[in-house]
Amino acid sequence: MLFRLGMSIDEAIREYVEIGKSVFSQISEEARSWQLEIAVGKMIQRQNGVDEVRARKMPMRVPMNSTKSRAYDIPNAFSQWILTVNCSFVCAGRKENVTKPIHFPTWNPTSRGFIRPNCTVMEAVRATCATPTIFKNVPILEEANIEPLQYTGADLRWNNPVLHVWEEAKAEFTSLNISHIVSIGTGATGIIAHGPDFSTTLKNIARDCETTYEEAAQMLQQEAPKIEFIRLNVERGLQDMSWKEWEKFGVIKAHTEAYLQEQEVDKKLVNLVTHVQGVCEFQVSVL
């Protein structure tokens, strides 16, 4: 929403609420999947002023004739920074092999080493959202394949993709001096205990984001100690929130605002904003 479709934060929140109303009111997995496709299509139409057919066919990657896809070719440092932060990707997994993440980038990649299918915005959204038991797997037909491959959601292995953001940044933006990496969570989940339902315990372990953050912090300390790694994540109040409680936006807002008022968090934000406002030549912050 924020990057490929160019929405503001307020616009993205409003769209999410609208999608939640239409999608999560459905009872079955199949109905939710179908409604998600309809809702995302309508969102693209609203935000880009296109008809239904063009909305469904909108490419995930910004066309090469657009300056947004050529951020690293622009000599002006500030323009380079502005355009580079518009580069983003979402993750998913292939049903047949979930050991490696699949990246769906908004730019035309120049490096190798990652699986990056070229697909539509609709396909990328549905693929990254395809959490088992909530949404159906998504078939995507790639150019080199005879039949479509099935994609499943990223939450069981790549709920926190910060390590993949770092690897993509190193591979794609080699000429830039990365100064900050910001990891934004959806609320701390608390301690993961071995409960009576073993499958639930395994899911909670797979979806754990804080362990990934700690691994990333250790790795960056070794590989790039000059980079400031910032983690923003509401620590209290959102532990028991699930996808079924999407309508509790007021609760989420209240706990988030309380978290942002904490002295240490406020200090992080002030330092980050000050840096972004005064970004110097060939320097970029990666979100």
C-alpha positions as CSV (number, residue, x, y, z in Angstrom):
1,M,0.0,0.0,0.0
2,L,2.6,2.5,1.1
3,F,5.2,1.8,-1.6
4,R,3.8,0.2,-4.8
5,L,0.4,2.0,-4.6
6,G,1.9,5.2,-3.1
7,M,-0.6,5.6,-0.3
8,S,-0.2,7.8,2.8
9,I,-0.3,6.0,6.2
10,D,-3.8,7.4,6.8
11,E,-5.0,6.1,3.4
12,A,-3.5,2.7,4.1
13,I,-5.2,2.4,7.4
14,R,-8.6,3.4,5.9
15,E,-8.1,0.8,3.1
16,Y,-7.2,-1.9,5.6
17,V,-10.3,-1.2,7.6
18,E,-12.4,-1.4,4.5
19,I,-10.8,-4.7,3.4
20,G,-11.2,-6.1,6.9
21,K,-14.9,-5.4,6.9
22,S,-15.5,-7.2,3.7
23,V,-13.0,-10.1,4.0
24,F,-13.0,-11.2,7.6
25,S,-16.8,-11.2,7.9
26,Q,-16.7,-14.3,5.7
27,I,-16.9,-17.6,7.4
28,S,-15.1,-20.0,5.0
29,E,-11.5,-20.0,3.8
30,E,-12.7,-20.0,0.1
31,A,-15.1,-17.1,0.7
32,R,-12.5,-15.0,2.4
33,S,-10.0,-15.7,-0.4
34,W,-12.5,-14.6,-3.1
35,Q,-13.6,-11.5,-1.1
36,L,-9.9,-10.5,-0.6
37,E,-9.4,-10.6,-4.4
38,I,-12.4,-8.4,-5.0
39,A,-11.5,-6.0,-2.2
40,V,-7.9,-5.6,-3.3
41,G,-9.1,-5.0,-6.9
42,K,-11.4,-2.2,-5.7
43,M,-8.6,-0.7,-3.7
44,I,-6.3,-0.5,-6.7
45,Q,-9.1,1.0,-8.7
46,R,-9.7,3.7,-6.1
47,Q,-6.0,4.5,-5.6
48,N,-4.9,4.5,-9.2
49,G,-8.0,5.6,-11.1
50,V,-8.1,2.5,-13.3
51,D,-10.8,0.1,-14.4
52,E,-11.3,-3.4,-13.1
53,V,-9.3,-5.1,-15.9
54,R,-6.3,-2.8,-15.5
55,A,-6.5,-3.2,-11.7
56,R,-6.2,-6.9,-11.9
57,K,-3.3,-6.7,-14.4
58,M,-1.3,-4.0,-12.7
59,P,2.3,-5.3,-12.5
60,M,4.0,-5.5,-9.1
61,R,7.2,-4.1,-10.6
62,V,7.2,-0.5,-11.6
63,P,7.7,-0.3,-15.4
64,M,11.3,0.4,-16.5
65,N,10.2,3.7,-18.2
66,S,9.3,5.0,-14.8
67,T,12.0,6.8,-12.8
68,K,10.8,5.0,-9.7
69,S,12.5,1.8,-10.9
70,R,15.8,3.5,-11.6
71,A,16.5,5.0,-8.2
72,Y,20.1,3.8,-8.1
73,D,20.9,5.4,-11.5
74,I,20.1,9.0,-10.5
75,P,23.2,11.1,-9.5
76,N,21.4,13.6,-7.3
77,A,21.8,12.2,-3.7
78,F,18.5,13.4,-2.3
79,S,16.5,12.3,-5.3
80,Q,18.3,9.0,-5.1
81,W,17.2,8.6,-1.5
82,I,13.6,9.5,-2.1
83,L,13.3,7.1,-5.0
84,T,15.1,4.3,-3.3
85,V,12.9,4.1,-0.3
86,N,10.0,3.5,-2.7
87,C,11.6,0.1,-3.5
88,S,9.9,-2.6,-1.4
89,F,9.0,-6.3,-1.6
90,V,6.7,-8.8,0.1
91,C,7.5,-12.4,1.0
92,A,5.7,-15.7,0.4
93,G,6.5,-19.4,0.2
94,R,6.0,-22.0,-2.4
95,K,3.7,-24.8,-1.2
96,E,6.0,-27.4,-2.8
97,N,9.1,-26.1,-1.0
98,V,8.7,-23.7,1.9
99,T,12.4,-23.7,2.9
100,K,13.3,-20.6,0.8
101,P,11.4,-17.3,0.8
102,I,10.0,-15.9,-2.4
103,H,10.4,-12.2,-2.9
104,F,7.9,-10.1,-4.9
105,P,9.8,-6.8,-5.5
106,T,8.4,-3.5,-6.8
107,W,11.6,-2.8,-8.8
108,N,13.4,-4.7,-11.6
109,P,16.1,-6.6,-9.9
110,T,19.7,-6.5,-11.2
111,S,21.3,-9.1,-8.9
112,R,20.9,-12.9,-8.6
113,G,20.5,-15.1,-5.5
114,F,16.9,-14.7,-4.8
115,I,13.7,-16.1,-6.3
116,R,11.7,-13.1,-7.5
117,P,8.7,-14.0,-9.7
118,N,7.4,-11.3,-12.0
119,C,3.7,-11.0,-11.2
120,T,0.8,-8.6,-10.6
121,V,0.0,-6.6,-7.5
122,M,-3.1,-8.7,-7.0
123,E,-1.1,-12.0,-7.1
124,A,1.6,-10.6,-4.7
125,V,-1.0,-9.4,-2.2
126,R,-2.9,-12.7,-2.2
127,A,0.3,-14.8,-2.1
128,T,1.8,-13.0,1.0
129,C,-1.6,-13.1,2.7
130,A,-2.3,-16.8,2.0
131,T,-2.1,-18.0,5.6
132,P,-3.2,-21.6,5.9
133,T,-6.8,-22.0,7.3
134,I,-7.5,-18.3,6.7
135,F,-6.9,-18.0,2.9
136,K,-6.4,-20.5,0.1
137,N,-3.0,-21.0,-1.6
138,V,-2.6,-18.8,-4.6
139,P,-1.6,-20.2,-8.1
140,I,0.8,-18.0,-10.1
141,L,1.8,-18.8,-13.6
142,E,5.3,-17.7,-14.4
143,E,6.7,-17.2,-17.8
144,A,9.0,-20.2,-17.8
145,N,6.5,-22.6,-16.4
146,I,3.8,-24.7,-18.1
147,E,1.5,-24.8,-15.1
148,P,1.1,-22.4,-12.1
149,L,2.9,-22.9,-8.9
150,Q,1.1,-22.7,-5.6
151,Y,2.1,-20.0,-3.1
152,T,1.4,-19.8,0.6
153,G,1.6,-17.0,3.1
154,A,4.9,-15.7,4.6
155,D,3.8,-15.8,8.2
156,L,4.9,-19.3,9.1
157,R,8.6,-18.6,8.3
158,W,9.1,-14.9,7.3
159,N,6.8,-13.0,9.6
160,N,9.7,-10.7,10.3
161,P,11.7,-10.3,7.0
162,V,14.3,-8.0,8.3
163,L,17.2,-10.3,7.4
164,H,15.9,-10.6,3.8
165,V,15.6,-6.8,3.6
166,W,19.3,-6.6,4.6
167,E,20.3,-9.1,2.0
168,E,18.3,-7.4,-0.7
169,A,19.8,-4.0,0.2
170,K,23.3,-5.4,0.0
171,A,22.7,-7.1,-3.3
172,E,20.7,-4.3,-5.1
173,F,22.0,-1.0,-3.7
174,T,25.7,-1.6,-3.5
175,S,26.6,2.0,-4.2
176,L,24.7,3.3,-1.2
177,N,25.9,3.7,2.4
178,I,23.1,2.2,4.5
179,S,23.0,4.0,7.9
180,H,19.7,2.8,9.5
181,I,17.5,-0.3,9.4
182,V,14.1,0.0,11.0
183,S,12.1,-3.1,11.9
184,I,8.4,-2.4,12.8
185,G,6.5,-5.1,14.6
186,T,2.8,-5.7,15.1
187,G,3.0,-6.1,18.8
188,A,5.0,-8.3,21.1
189,T,3.5,-11.8,21.6
190,G,5.1,-12.6,25.0
191,I,6.7,-15.9,26.0
192,I,6.0,-18.9,23.9
193,A,5.1,-21.8,26.2
194,H,4.6,-25.5,25.3
195,G,0.8,-25.7,25.5
196,P,-1.5,-28.8,25.3
197,D,-2.0,-28.2,21.5
198,F,1.5,-29.0,20.0
199,S,0.5,-27.8,16.5
200,T,-0.4,-24.3,18.0
201,T,3.0,-24.2,19.8
202,L,4.8,-25.0,16.5
203,K,2.9,-22.2,14.7
204,N,3.7,-19.7,17.4
205,I,7.4,-20.6,17.2
206,A,7.4,-20.3,13.4
207,R,5.6,-16.9,13.6
208,D,7.9,-15.5,16.3
209,C,9.4,-12.2,15.3
210,E,11.5,-11.3,18.3
211,T,13.9,-14.2,17.9
212,T,14.5,-13.0,14.3
213,Y,15.1,-9.5,15.5
214,E,17.7,-10.7,18.0
215,E,19.4,-12.8,15.3
216,A,19.4,-9.8,13.0
217,A,20.8,-7.5,15.7
218,Q,23.7,-10.0,16.4
219,M,24.4,-10.4,12.7
220,L,24.4,-6.7,12.0
221,Q,26.7,-6.0,14.9
222,Q,29.2,-8.4,13.4
223,E,28.8,-7.5,9.7
224,A,27.9,-3.8,9.8
225,P,28.5,-2.3,13.3
226,K,28.1,1.3,12.0
227,I,24.5,0.7,11.0
228,E,21.9,1.7,13.6
229,F,19.3,-1.0,13.9
230,I,16.0,0.2,15.4
231,R,13.2,-2.1,16.5
232,L,9.7,-0.5,17.1
233,N,7.2,-2.9,18.5
234,V,4.3,-2.4,21.0
235,E,5.3,-4.3,24.1
236,R,2.0,-4.5,26.0
237,G,-1.6,-4.9,25.1
238,L,-1.6,-6.7,21.8
239,Q,-0.5,-10.1,22.9
240,D,-3.8,-11.8,22.3
241,M,-4.9,-10.0,19.2
242,S,-5.7,-12.3,16.2
243,W,-6.9,-11.8,12.7
244,K,-10.5,-12.4,13.9
245,E,-10.2,-9.2,15.9
246,W,-9.4,-6.9,13.0
247,E,-12.3,-4.6,14.1
248,K,-10.6,-3.6,17.4
249,F,-8.8,-0.8,15.7
250,G,-9.4,1.5,18.7
251,V,-7.6,-0.9,21.0
252,I,-4.6,-1.1,18.6
253,K,-4.4,2.6,18.4
254,A,-4.6,3.2,22.1
255,H,-1.8,0.7,22.9
256,T,0.3,2.0,20.0
257,E,0.0,5.7,21.2
258,A,0.9,4.7,24.7
259,Y,4.0,2.9,23.4
260,L,5.1,5.9,21.4
261,Q,4.9,8.1,24.5
262,E,7.5,6.0,26.3
263,Q,10.7,8.0,26.8
264,E,13.1,5.5,25.1
265,V,10.8,5.0,22.2
266,D,10.3,8.7,21.7
267,K,14.1,9.2,21.7
268,K,14.5,6.6,19.0
269,L,11.9,8.3,16.8
270,V,13.3,11.8,17.3
271,N,16.8,10.6,16.3
272,L,15.5,8.7,13.3
273,V,13.4,11.6,12.0
274,T,16.3,14.0,12.5
275,H,18.5,11.7,10.5
276,V,16.0,11.3,7.7
277,Q,15.4,15.0,7.4
278,G,19.1,15.7,7.2
279,V,20.2,12.7,5.1
280,C,23.5,13.4,3.5
281,E,25.0,12.5,0.2
282,F,24.8,8.8,-0.8
283,Q,23.1,7.8,2.4
284,V,19.8,5.9,2.7
285,S,17.7,4.6,5.5
286,V,16.1,1.2,4.8
287,L,12.7,0.4,6.2
